[in-house]
Amino acid sequence: MDQLLFLGNLGTGEVVIIAIIVLLLFGGKKIPELMKGIGKGVKNFKDGVKGLEDDIKLDDTDKN
């Protein structure tokens, strides 16, 4: 598994440069807040998908 999902053929040097640029753009205090927001978004998305799956299962049981 030499490749990350969307990073392609980036080496260690490129990843370090990207990390430094992100740190400069957002600052050290903003990055944890950004990651927390992304985590909440992913959790909400998973909850929404689970709710849809539950609705579909409920509809299937009602039809039988």
N, CA, C and O atoms as a GROMACS GRO file, in nm:
protein
  256
    1MET      N    1   0.086  -0.118   0.000
    1MET     CA    2   0.000   0.000   0.000
    1MET      C    3   0.090   0.123   0.000
    1MET      O    4   0.098   0.196   0.098
    2ASP      N    5   0.155   0.143  -0.112
    2ASP     CA    6   0.249   0.252  -0.125
    2ASP      C    7   0.180   0.387  -0.147
    2ASP      O    8   0.240   0.492  -0.122
    3GLN      N    9   0.056   0.384  -0.192
    3GLN     CA   10  -0.013   0.508  -0.224
    3GLN      C   11  -0.125   0.534  -0.124
    3GLN      O   12  -0.196   0.443  -0.083
    4LEU      N   13  -0.136   0.660  -0.086
    4LEU     CA   14  -0.253   0.699  -0.007
    4LEU      C   15  -0.370   0.715  -0.102
    4LEU      O   16  -0.352   0.713  -0.224
    5LEU      N   17  -0.489   0.731  -0.048
    5LEU     CA   18  -0.609   0.730  -0.132
    5LEU      C   19  -0.605   0.832  -0.244
    5LEU      O   20  -0.628   0.796  -0.360
    6PHE      N   21  -0.578   0.956  -0.214
    6PHE     CA   22  -0.587   1.060  -0.316
    6PHE      C   23  -0.456   1.132  -0.339
    6PHE      O   24  -0.451   1.228  -0.417
    7LEU      N   25  -0.350   1.090  -0.274
    7LEU     CA   26  -0.224   1.162  -0.283
    7LEU      C   27  -0.136   1.115  -0.398
    7LEU      O   28  -0.038   1.182  -0.432
    8GLY      N   29  -0.166   1.003  -0.456
    8GLY     CA   30  -0.088   0.956  -0.570
    8GLY      C   31   0.051   0.914  -0.530
    8GLY      O   32   0.068   0.838  -0.435
    9ASN      N   33   0.150   0.964  -0.600
    9ASN     CA   34   0.289   0.924  -0.578
    9ASN      C   35   0.367   1.031  -0.503
    9ASN      O   36   0.480   1.061  -0.540
   10LEU      N   37   0.310   1.087  -0.398
   10LEU     CA   38   0.381   1.186  -0.320
   10LEU      C   39   0.480   1.118  -0.227
   10LEU      O   40   0.448   1.017  -0.164
   11GLY      N   41   0.598   1.175  -0.219
   11GLY     CA   42   0.698   1.122  -0.129
   11GLY      C   43   0.693   1.194   0.004
   11GLY      O   44   0.609   1.280   0.027
   12THR      N   45   0.784   1.157   0.091
   12THR     CA   46   0.789   1.217   0.225
   12THR      C   47   0.817   1.365   0.218
   12THR      O   48   0.758   1.444   0.292
   13GLY      N   49   0.907   1.405   0.131
   13GLY     CA   50   0.941   1.546   0.117
   13GLY      C   51   0.822   1.632   0.076
   13GLY      O   52   0.802   1.740   0.131
   14GLU      N   53   0.745   1.583  -0.018
   14GLU     CA   54   0.628   1.658  -0.063
   14GLU      C   55   0.523   1.669   0.046
   14GLU      O   56   0.460   1.774   0.062
   15VAL      N   57   0.505   1.562   0.122
   15VAL     CA   58   0.407   1.563   0.231
   15VAL      C   59   0.450   1.664   0.338
   15VAL      O   60   0.366   1.736   0.392
   16VAL      N   61   0.580   1.669   0.368
   16VAL     CA   62   0.630   1.764   0.467
   16VAL      C   63   0.609   1.907   0.420
   16VAL      O   64   0.568   1.992   0.498
   17ILE      N   65   0.636   1.934   0.293
   17ILE     CA   66   0.616   2.069   0.238
   17ILE      C   67   0.470   2.108   0.245
   17ILE      O   68   0.438   2.221   0.282
   18ILE      N   69   0.380   2.017   0.210
   18ILE     CA   70   0.236   2.045   0.217
   18ILE      C   71   0.194   2.073   0.361
   18ILE      O   72   0.115   2.163   0.386
   19ALA      N   73   0.247   1.995   0.456
   19ALA     CA   74   0.213   2.015   0.597
   19ALA      C   75   0.261   2.152   0.645
   19ALA      O   76   0.190   2.220   0.719
   20ILE      N   77   0.379   2.194   0.603
   20ILE     CA   78   0.430   2.326   0.642
   20ILE      C   79   0.344   2.437   0.583
   20ILE      O   80   0.315   2.536   0.651
   21ILE      N   81   0.303   2.422   0.459
   21ILE     CA   82   0.217   2.524   0.395
   21ILE      C   83   0.083   2.533   0.467
   21ILE      O   84   0.034   2.643   0.492
   22VAL      N   85   0.024   2.418   0.502
   22VAL     CA   86  -0.103   2.418   0.575
   22VAL      C   87  -0.086   2.484   0.710
   22VAL      O   88  -0.172   2.561   0.753
   23LEU      N   89   0.024   2.456   0.778
   23LEU     CA   90   0.051   2.517   0.908
   23LEU      C   91   0.065   2.669   0.896
   23LEU      O   92   0.016   2.743   0.981
   24LEU      N   93   0.131   2.714   0.791
   24LEU     CA   94   0.147   2.858   0.770
   24LEU      C   95   0.014   2.926   0.736
   24LEU      O   96  -0.013   3.037   0.781
   25LEU      N   97  -0.069   2.858   0.657
   25LEU     CA   98  -0.197   2.917   0.616
   25LEU      C   99  -0.296   2.925   0.731
   25LEU      O  100  -0.362   3.028   0.749
   26PHE      N  101  -0.307   2.818   0.808
   26PHE     CA  102  -0.411   2.811   0.910
   26PHE      C  103  -0.360   2.844   1.050
   26PHE      O  104  -0.440   2.883   1.135
   27GLY      N  105  -0.234   2.830   1.075
   27GLY     CA  106  -0.180   2.856   1.208
   27GLY      C  107  -0.200   2.737   1.299
   27GLY      O  108  -0.286   2.652   1.275
   28GLY      N  109  -0.118   2.730   1.404
   28GLY     CA  110  -0.122   2.616   1.494
   28GLY      C  111  -0.250   2.603   1.573
   28GLY      O  112  -0.290   2.493   1.610
   29LYS      N  113  -0.317   2.715   1.600
   29LYS     CA  114  -0.439   2.710   1.682
   29LYS      C  115  -0.562   2.672   1.600
   29LYS      O  116  -0.658   2.618   1.655
   30LYS      N  117  -0.561   2.700   1.472
   30LYS     CA  118  -0.678   2.674   1.387
   30LYS      C  119  -0.688   2.529   1.342
   30LYS      O  120  -0.799   2.480   1.318
   31ILE      N  121  -0.576   2.460   1.331
   31ILE     CA  122  -0.578   2.324   1.278
   31ILE      C  123  -0.660   2.228   1.365
   31ILE      O  124  -0.739   2.152   1.310
   32PRO      N  125  -0.645   2.229   1.500
   32PRO     CA  126  -0.731   2.139   1.579
   32PRO      C  127  -0.879   2.171   1.564
   32PRO      O  128  -0.962   2.080   1.563
   33GLU      N  129  -0.913   2.299   1.553
   33GLU     CA  130  -1.054   2.336   1.533
   33GLU      C  131  -1.103   2.285   1.399
   33GLU      O  132  -1.217   2.238   1.388
   34LEU      N  133  -1.018   2.294   1.296
   34LEU     CA  134  -1.054   2.246   1.163
   34LEU      C  135  -1.078   2.095   1.165
   34LEU      O  136  -1.175   2.046   1.108
   35MET      N  137  -0.989   2.021   1.230
   35MET     CA  138  -1.003   1.875   1.238
   35MET      C  139  -1.128   1.836   1.319
   35MET      O  140  -1.195   1.738   1.286
   36LYS      N  141  -1.158   1.912   1.423
   36LYS     CA  142  -1.277   1.885   1.503
   36LYS      C  143  -1.403   1.904   1.418
   36LYS      O  144  -1.496   1.825   1.425
   37GLY      N  145  -1.404   2.010   1.337
   37GLY     CA  146  -1.518   2.035   1.248
   37GLY      C  147  -1.534   1.925   1.144
   37GLY      O  148  -1.646   1.883   1.114
   38ILE      N  149  -1.422   1.879   1.090
   38ILE     CA  150  -1.428   1.771   0.991
   38ILE      C  151  -1.481   1.643   1.057
   38ILE      O  152  -1.561   1.571   0.998
   39GLY      N  153  -1.435   1.616   1.179
   39GLY     CA  154  -1.482   1.497   1.251
   39GLY      C  155  -1.632   1.502   1.277
   39GLY      O  156  -1.701   1.401   1.262
   40LYS      N  157  -1.682   1.619   1.315
   40LYS     CA  158  -1.827   1.633   1.338
   40LYS      C  159  -1.904   1.614   1.208
   40LYS      O  160  -2.011   1.554   1.207
   41GLY      N  161  -1.850   1.665   1.099
   41GLY     CA  162  -1.916   1.649   0.970
   41GLY      C  163  -1.924   1.504   0.927
   41GLY      O  164  -2.027   1.459   0.878
   42VAL      N  165  -1.816   1.430   0.947
   42VAL     CA  166  -1.814   1.288   0.912
   42VAL      C  167  -1.913   1.211   0.999
   42VAL      O  168  -1.983   1.122   0.951
   43LYS      N  169  -1.919   1.244   1.128
   43LYS     CA  170  -2.012   1.177   1.220
   43LYS      C  171  -2.157   1.203   1.178
   43LYS      O  172  -2.239   1.112   1.177
   44ASN      N  173  -2.188   1.328   1.143
   44ASN     CA  174  -2.323   1.361   1.098
   44ASN      C  175  -2.358   1.287   0.970
   44ASN      O  176  -2.471   1.240   0.954
   45PHE      N  177  -2.262   1.277   0.878
   45PHE     CA  178  -2.285   1.205   0.753
   45PHE      C  179  -2.315   1.058   0.780
   45PHE      O  180  -2.408   1.002   0.723
   46LYS      N  181  -2.236   0.995   0.868
   46LYS     CA  182  -2.258   0.854   0.901
   46LYS      C  183  -2.393   0.835   0.968
   46LYS      O  184  -2.464   0.738   0.940
   47ASP      N  185  -2.431   0.927   1.057
   47ASP     CA  186  -2.562   0.917   1.122
   47ASP      C  187  -2.675   0.929   1.019
   47ASP      O  188  -2.775   0.859   1.028
   48GLY      N  189  -2.657   1.018   0.922
   48GLY     CA  190  -2.758   1.034   0.817
   48GLY      C  191  -2.772   0.910   0.732
   48GLY      O  192  -2.883   0.869   0.699
   49VAL      N  193  -2.659   0.849   0.696
   49VAL     CA  194  -2.662   0.727   0.615
   49VAL      C  195  -2.728   0.615   0.695
   49VAL      O  196  -2.806   0.538   0.640
   50LYS      N  197  -2.696   0.605   0.823
   50LYS     CA  198  -2.756   0.501   0.907
   50LYS      C  199  -2.907   0.522   0.918
   50LYS      O  200  -2.984   0.426   0.916
   51GLY      N  201  -2.950   0.648   0.929
   51GLY     CA  202  -3.093   0.678   0.934
   51GLY      C  203  -3.164   0.636   0.806
   51GLY      O  204  -3.275   0.583   0.811
   52LEU      N  205  -3.101   0.660   0.692
   52LEU     CA  206  -3.160   0.618   0.565
   52LEU      C  207  -3.169   0.466   0.556
   52LEU      O  208  -3.270   0.412   0.510
   53GLU      N  209  -3.064   0.398   0.600
   53GLU     CA  210  -3.067   0.252   0.598
   53GLU      C  211  -3.178   0.199   0.688
   53GLU      O  212  -3.246   0.102   0.652
   54ASP      N  213  -3.196   0.260   0.804
   54ASP     CA  214  -3.303   0.217   0.894
   54ASP      C  215  -3.440   0.240   0.832
   54ASP      O  216  -3.529   0.157   0.846
   55ASP      N  217  -3.457   0.354   0.762
   55ASP     CA  218  -3.585   0.382   0.695
   55ASP      C  219  -3.613   0.281   0.585
   55ASP      O  220  -3.727   0.238   0.568
   56ILE      N  221  -3.510   0.244   0.511
   56ILE     CA  222  -3.529   0.146   0.403
   56ILE      C  223  -3.568   0.011   0.461
   56ILE      O  224  -3.656  -0.057   0.408
   57LYS      N  225  -3.503  -0.030   0.570
   57LYS     CA  226  -3.536  -0.159   0.633
   57LYS      C  227  -3.678  -0.156   0.687
   57LYS      O  228  -3.750  -0.255   0.678
   58LEU      N  229  -3.719  -0.042   0.744
   58LEU     CA  230  -3.853  -0.028   0.797
   58LEU      C  231  -3.957  -0.038   0.686
   58LEU      O  232  -4.061  -0.101   0.704
   59ASP      N  233  -3.928   0.024   0.571
   59ASP     CA  234  -4.019   0.017   0.458
   59ASP      C  235  -4.032  -0.127   0.406
   59ASP      O  236  -4.141  -0.171   0.369
   60ASP      N  237  -3.921  -0.198   0.405
   60ASP     CA  238  -3.924  -0.337   0.357
   60ASP      C  239  -4.009  -0.424   0.449
   60ASP      O  240  -4.081  -0.512   0.400
   61THR      N  241  -4.002  -0.403   0.580
   61THR     CA  242  -4.080  -0.485   0.673
   61THR      C  243  -4.228  -0.449   0.665
   61THR      O  244  -4.313  -0.535   0.687
   62ASP      N  245  -4.260  -0.323   0.634
   62ASP     CA  246  -4.400  -0.282   0.623
   62ASP      C  247  -4.467  -0.344   0.501
   62ASP      O  248  -4.586  -0.374   0.505
   63LYS      N  249  -4.393  -0.365   0.392
   63LYS     CA  250  -4.448  -0.418   0.269
   63LYS      C  251  -4.477  -0.567   0.281
   63LYS      O  252  -4.566  -0.618   0.212
   64ASN      N  253  -4.405  -0.637   0.365
   64ASN     CA  254  -4.425  -0.783   0.377
   64ASN      C  255  -4.537  -0.818   0.466
   64ASN      O  256  -4.566  -0.936   0.486
   0.00000   0.00000   0.00000
